[in-house]
Amino acid sequence: MIPIEAFRTLELKLVVNGLPRAVNVDPCVTLLDLLREYLHLTGSKKGCDHGQCGACTVLLDGKRVNSCLILAVSREGSTVTTIEGLGSTSKMHPLQSAFIRYDALQCGYCTPGQICSAVGLLREGQAKSRDEIREGMSGNLCRCGAYIGIVDAIADVMASGSTLLEDQ
């Protein structure tokens, strides 16, 4: 008989921010907790832990998701991009630069999720107007009320037709 302790963790292989990663995780660990607690990528934030605020938004296989709602083990072989994988201080992603330029942040807690969600929104190609940007970003909440700057930043990058919207 195999002892129950043998089933406590599972090996999970992912590509995170362009790097292959193999991690042993408990089957009930969320993708958010895997990123923060196991891989020490703390840019993605734990807000409501119910998928309602968007602070935990990351790109999963190129699509925006609330990482607090996804069991990590269900994403074997997937590609995950967090805010840390979009750019760096020396080479920022166009949306990171635009958020600074348009003062689209105050406390900054929601900013990583806002930016990851905005990258996904622009990749989807669904938003063609400021109203569609607002609708497309409605799952990402900002307690500070920086919504005008957020929409301005996204609209600016959308208008520029940036080719840097793919994972860096």
Salt bridges, closest charged atoms under 4 A:
ASP33 OD1 - LYS46 NZ 2.86
ASP49 OD2 - LYS46 NZ 3.82
ASP61 OD2 - ARG75 NH2 3.59
GLU124 OE2 - ARG64 NE 2.89
ASP131 OD1 - ARG134 NH1 2.65
ASP152 OD1 - ARG130 NH2 2.49
ASP156 OD2 - ARG101 NH2 2.72
ASP167 OD1 - ARG123 NH2 2.60
